[in-house]
Amino acid sequence: MTDQKPLSRNETLKAGSDFLRGTLPEALEQQAFGGLTEDEGQLVKFHGMYVQDDRDLRPERAKRKLDRAYSFMARLRIPAGILTPRQYLAMDQLADTYANHTLRLTTRQTIQFHGVIKANLRASLRAIDAALLDSIAACGDVNRNVMATSNPFLSRAHTEAAEAARTLSAHFLPRTGAWREIFIEDEPVTPPQPEAEPIYGATYLPRKFKMTVAVPPSNDVDVFAHDLSFVAIIESDRIIGYTIIAGGGMGATHGEPETYPRVGSIIGYCPAAQLLEAAQAVLTVQRDFGDRSNRKHARLKYTIDTHGLDWFIAAVNERLQTPLEPARPFTFTDNHDSFGWAQDSDGLHHLTLFIENGRILDAGTMKLKSALAAIARLPDFIDQGSIIFTPNQNAIIARITPAQRQLIETILADHGITQNFSPLRSTAMACVGLPTCGLALAESERYLPSLITKLEDLLTQHGLASEKITTRMTGCPNGCARPYIAEIGLVGRNPGRYNLHLGGAPDGARLNFIHRENATEPEILETLAPLFARFAAERTSTESFGDYCTRTLL
């Protein structure tokens, strides 16, 4: 700590929680109340869960003097987003048995389950544990799920990036035994030595911390949007080191200009062998100097801006045996997924499937959930395949033999799954928003598909149907779908109203800007229609929509 400001309530809570236990064991026994107290709700985040309620039901339940319809969202920790088919099938079954019959792929390359009631919480986590998975540190003031450029099977460098993500995830995993004690064993466990958190300490981090590992030219992990990112520098198909980016973050609060999104700053280069040491130096500087008095000012981006980038780099270097070297150059071409089939050097096939807003479910004639489960059960694939989630909320069916390719295409077709989607839709993302997120001010996941349809019509009118324009929507300004670096960003302000942001870079390296505030759908469309017309008529030959908006509107 660098000053004597009073600590925030959460800091006192963490310090007195007995390493994240608090009163959670007792609270889980109180089935008459389906939620948790405020303090318990803060602690359960460290174990990968949020208390939520169905906000669509609030008015009617309040009228009937009933408690809110409480349930839990549970999020997995899956570094690099890779599951075996058997693990995927176990999660598919969990969704049906204990959750709302859907799996939600997140923008951090993992799965969320919605609608888990308190009485089923332990059973759900035991099913996760039985599949050799967990939800530890998927939320809370710790290092969260570590992302890596999708599909580790495409090259040796991609494999090494996924291994780096796993290594980072394991190294920064909280050491407390509370998760297993509370949710799996259901009884106190006496460790052989007194419990300690050698990296975090008893109060963990001031706020959440997010890491990524990228393999250029793909920036699918959006390296500039996170606290700490490692961009692989490759020679002869091996990662020799990483250019390091620190201080990115998307969260903000409407009407509070002291909160803001920020793209990360390049701080140097480290050899591959120095990965953990460099990551720990950055994280512990944030641990020691982050703002623990004001949670809205507690992310690493504010620590850097408060003290200065030069100060921060010097503070990181003081904790390294060998200081960071000058950053090495890299080039990104985009931050999208490449859909369809790919083949690796072993002759195995990989299929990247578009999943709108990451929601895996059976709906009408499109039975995506059933299709993926049928694929996961295929002989041979169940033993040697992988199912990988991307940072763009899509899924890769990986390591398919040539003989299985046609069979998988048939399964998808029989379940009504086609990949006929526009470039605009393929690059769109939304957070969950209403009805379950307690922070949502406006719709996002449920609304974005219909808005995309209207934007598709506008683009077609101006001969732009083939344009990939990154479009992202969130129901609040916290930025979970990373809207502030999108070419078109829509940030919920009020029900049915959004701040319209324009001008992000197609590779995710630049913040966009607010072009219109508190806009309704008609206002959004009437703003974009003439912009699309001007873009079609005035753009340079290789200019993206985001670059055009930045050039002409700023």
N, C-alpha and C positions, 0 to 999 in steps of 0.2 A: 504493500500500500504506500502511496506517495503523498497522501494528505490525511486530514483528520475528519473528513466528512462522515456523517452517520451512515452506517451500513444499511443497505436495503433490507426489507423484511426477509427476502429469500436467503440472504447471507446468514442471518441468525437462524433461520430454519434449517439450512444445510448443516451448520456447525453443531446444532443440537439434535441431529436426526439419527445419531448412532450409525453413521455410514449408510444413510438413505433408508433406514427402517422406519423411524418415526412410529406412528400408531397404525401403520398399514396392516400388520397382522390382525389386530383387533377389528379394524374397519371392515375387512373382508368377511368377518363373521356376522356383521350387522346387515342381514339381508332385507330388513324392513325398509331400509333407505337404500335406493339403488345407486346413489352417487357416493361422493366422498366429501369431506370437509375441504376448505380451500387449501389448507396446508398439506393435507394428504394428496390432493390433486396436483400440487407442485412436486411432491416427492415421487409420485407414481410415474411422472414423465421420465425420470432417470431410468426407469425400468421398461420404457418403450411404449407407454400408454397415455392416453388423454381421456379425461371424463368428458362426455358429450351428451347432448340430448337432441331429440328430433324437434327442430324449431318450427316445423310445419304444424306440430301438434300442440305447441305451447298455448295458443289462445283458448282452444277448446278445453284443454286440461285445467287451465287456470279458472275458466268459467265453472268447471265442475269441482274446483278446490282440490285438485289432485297434484301430486308432485310432478315435476317434469318427467318426460319419458327418457330417463337416463340410460346410457349404455357407454361402452368403452370402445375407443379406437386403439388397436394394437398394431404396432409397426415392427417389422423384422429388421435385424441387422444382417445384411447380405453384402459384404464387401465385394465390389466389382459386379454385383448383381447376378451371380452365377448359382444356379441350383441344379442338382441332379434331377432326372425325371421322377425318381421316387420321392424326393423332397417336394417337388412340385405337386405330385398327386396327394401327398399328405396335407399340403396347404389347401388344395382344392377341396378335400374332404372336410377340413376344418371350417372352411367358409360355409359349407352346407350344414354342418352339425352345430356350430356355435355362433356364426356371424350371419350376415344378411344375404348369403348365397352369391356374393360377388367377391372378387379380388381386385384391389385398386393398386395399380402400378404407380409409383410416385416419381417425382422429378429428381429423387435422390437414389434411383436405381434399386428400389426395394418394393415390398408389398405392405399395404395397410389392409387390415380387416376392420370393418365397421359393424356396429350393432351387436357387440358382444356384451351380454348383460352380466352384472356383477356375480351372479350365481354360477356363471360359466367361465369366469375369468381364469381360475386355477386350472380347470380342465383344458382350456384353450392353450395355455402356456405349457402345460404338460405334453400336449400333442406337438407343440413346436419343439420342445426339448427332445422328445422321442425321435424327431426327424433330424436331430443333431443341428438344430438351429436355435436362435434365441432372439430376444428383443432388447437385450441389455444395451443401454446407451443409444438407442434409436431416437431418443428425445433427451431433453435435459441439458444442463450446463456442462457438457462434456464434448469430446470429439464424437461426432455422429457417424453415420454410415459413410464409408470411404468409397468414392466413385472412381471408376477407371474407364477409359475409352472402350467401347463395347467390343465384344467378341475376341477373347484371348487366343483363338485358334487361327487367326488370319496370318500371323507371323510370329517369330520368336520375340520380337520387341513387344507385341501385344500381350503375349504370355507373361513377359517380365513385368509389364505394367499392372496386370491383374495380380501377380504375386506381390508387387509393391503395395497395392491397395490392401491386400490381406495382411501383410506385415505391419503396415501402419495401423490398421484396425485392431490387431491383436495387441500391439505395443501400448496403445492408448486406451485399452479397455479398462474401465474401473475395476479395481481389485476386490472391492467389497463382495462378500458372499450373500448380500441381502436378497438378490433376485432369486437365487436357488432356494434360500432358506424360506422366503415368504411364499413363493408361488409354486415351487416344485416339491420341496420336502415337507412344507407345512409344519416345520418345527425348528426351534433354534439349533444352530450348528456351532459347536465350539471349535474355532480354528486352532491349529497347533501353536501359532504365534499370535500375539495381539494384532488386531486388524490395523492396517495402515493403507494410505494411498500415496505411494512413493512419488508419483508424478503430480497428482492433483492436489493432495492435501485434503483436509477435512471439509473445506468449503468448495472444492472442485473449481470450475472456471467461473468468471463473472457472468458469462452467457454462453450460448451454444457456439460450437466451433466446427467448421466444415472443411474437409480436405478432398482433393481430387488428384488424379494422375491422368495425363493426356498423352496421346501418341499422335503427333501431327501427321498429316494435315487436317485431321478431324478434331474439332473442338466440341464434340457432342457433350462433354461434361461441363462446358461453359466455365473455363478456368478463371475468368476475370470476375466471376460472381461470388466467389467463395473466400473464406478466411485464408486458406493456404492451398496452393496448387503447384504441382510439379509437372513441368512440360518436358517430356522425354527428348533427349538429344541422342540421336541414333547414328551409329557407324557399323557397317557390315551387319545390319539387321540385329544389332544388340544395343541395349540402352547403356550408354557410357556415363551418363549423368543427367542432371535436370536443371533447367532454368526455373527459378522459383518466383512465384507470384504470391503476394500477401496483401491482405486488407480489403478484399472484395466483400460485398454484402448487399442484399437487396432490400432489407426491411426499412420502413419509414412509418411515420404517423401523420395523417392528414392534419394540416393546420399547425404543425410543429416543425418549422424550418431547421431547427437544430438536429433533426433526424433526417436522414437522406440515404438513398442508395449510393453505392460507390463501386467502381471497378478497381480490381486489385492492381498493385504496383509491382513492377519487376524489381527484385531486390538482389539478384545475383545467381550464381551457378554453383552446384555442388556435384562432386562425383557420385556415382550410384552407391558406392559403399558408405557415403555420408548421409544417406537419406534419413534414417531415423534420428541421427544426431541433429541434423538441420531442422527437422520437423519439431523435435522436442525443444530446441532453442526458441523457435518462433512461438510455440504454444506456451512455454513457461514465461516468456516475456509478457504475453497477454495475461497469464495467470497472475503475475506479480504486479503489473501496472494497469490492467484493465479497471474500468470504473465500477466499483462494487457499491456505490451509493445510488446510482441511477441506472436501472436496467435498460432504459431506452437509449442509454449512452454507453453501453457496456461491451459492444462488439469490438473486435480487433480494428475495424476501420476507424472507429473513433479514437482508439488508443494511438494509432499512427497519426491521425490528423491533429490530435491534441499535442503530441510531443514532437512531431515532424518525422519525415521519412528518414532523413540522415541519422537522427537519434535512434530510430528503430533499428536500422541496419547495424549501427554500432552496438546496440544492446544485444542483438542476435549474435554478432561476431564475438562478443565478449564471452559467450557461452559455448563457443566452438573451439575445438583444439586447433583447427585450421580455418581461418576466415573464409567466407564465401568468395569465389572467384567472380570476375566480371561475367555478366549474363551472356549466354550464347544465343545466337539468333534462331528463330523458328518461324514457320509460316503456317497459318491456318487458312483453309479454303471456305469452310462453313461450320455451322454447329447443328447440322441436321443428321438424320439417320439415312442410310442408303437401303432402300427397300428392295425386296425381291431376293433372288438367288445369288449366292456367291460360292466359290469353290476354293479350298485351300490346297496346299502343296501335297497333301496326303490323298487327294482325290475325294475328300468328304465335302458334302454340300451343307450350306447354311442358309436359312430362310429368315429374313427380317420381315415381320408382320406389323402392319399399322394397326394400332389399337387406340381408337378415339378416346382421348383424355385418360388413357390408361385403365379404363374400366373393363374388366373381364367378366362377362355375364352372358346368359342366354336371354335374348330379347326377340320376340317374334320369330321370324324365319332365320335370323342370324344367331346361331348357337355357338358363340365363340368359346365359352367355358367348356362345353361338352367336347368341342373339337380339340382343344388343347389337351384335355384329359385323355381323349382317345389316342392322340399322337404320343403322349407320354407313356402310354401302356404298350406301345408297339414292341414286339420282340426285337432284340438287339438294341433298338434305340433306348429302351429303359435301362440298359446296362452300360452303354457307351456314349449316349447323347448328353446334351445339356440344354437347359432352358435359361436364357439370359435376358435380364431386363435392362433396358437402355435408359439413359438419363432423360430421354425424350418421351418416356412413358410407353414405349413399344416393347416388343419381345422378339428375341432371336431363337429360332429352333435350330440348334447347332449340332454338328457332327452327324449328319444324315448320310447313310450309304447311298450310292447311286440307285440300288434296287428299291430303296424306300422313298425316293423322291416322288415318283408317280403316285405311290400309295398315300403319301401325305397330301398331295394336291387333290386327290380324290376325297379324302376325309374332309378337307376344308370345303370343297365344293358341295359335298353332301350335307354339310352343316350350314350352308348358305353364306360362307365366308368368301368374299371376293376382295380383291385389292384394287378396285377401281375407284380411286379417290383423286381429287385434284391436288396439284402441288401446294396450293394454299392450305388445304385441310391437312396435308401430311406434315406440315411444319407447325401446326397450331397446338397449343397446350393450354390447359386450364387447371387451376387448383380445384379441390373438392367444393369449397364454398358451402352454400346452403344445401340441405337443411342441417347438416351435422356440425360444421365448424362454428364454434362459438364466437369467432372474431369476424365472420363474414358480414359485410354491409350490403352485399348485392349477390346475385346469382353468378356462377361461373361455369362449373362443369355441365350443369343442366341446360345452360343457355347458349354457350359458345357454339355448339353445332348448328343451331338455327341461324345465328348471325353469320357464320362462315358461309352458309348457303347463299345468303343475300350478298355477301362480299364476292362470292364466286360469280354471281350474276353480273355485278358491276364490272369485274375484271374482264369477263367475256365480252361485254358490250364495247370494251375499249381494246380488244385484241390482246389481252394480257392473261389469258387463261392458263398459259404454261409457266407463268412467273411463280417462283418460290419466294413468298414474302412471309417472313417469320412473324406469326401473330400469337400473342399470349395474353391470357386474361386471368385476373385474380379477383376474388370477391372482397378483398381488403388491401391496404397498402403494404402488408408484410411481405409480399412478393414471392410466395412459394413457387410460382410458375416462372419466375425470373422475367417479369414483364418489362423491367426497366432497361433491358438490353435488346428487346425485340424491335423489329422494324415497325410493327404496330403493336403497341401495348395498351391494354385496357384494364384499368385499376378501379375496382368498385368504390363508389363514394357514398351512394345512397341506393335504396331499392330502385332498380331500373336505370341507374345513372352511373357513369364511369368517367374518369379522367382519361382522355385520349392522348397517348404518348406516341410520338413518331421519331424516326431517325436513327434507330439502332443499327449497328453494323451487321452485315450478313455473317460475319464470323464471331459475333458476340463480344467484340473488343471495345465497344463504345456505348456509353449511356445514351438513351434517347432523351427527348425533352417533351414537356407538356405542351400540346398544341391546342387542346380545348378541354375545359374543366366541366365536370358535373353534367355530361352530355347524355341525353336519351338516345335510344336506338335511331329514331329518325334524324337526330342531329349528327350522330356518328356517320350515318350513310350520306347525308347531304354534305358533310365535310369531306369525306373520302372520295365521293364520285368525281368532283372536278379535279381533285389531286391525281386520281388515276388517269383521267383524260390528259392532264398536263404531262404526267410522267410518260405516257405512251407517245406523246408528240415531241417532248423536249429532251428526253434522256439521252445520254451518250451511249455508245454501242454496248459497253459492258457495265453500265451503271445499275446498281441495285436500287430498289425503292427507298430503302433506308438512307443510302448515300444521296439519292436525289433530294429527299426531304431535308437532309442536313445542308446540302448545298443551296437550296432555293428558299428555305423557310427560316433559316437562322441569319 
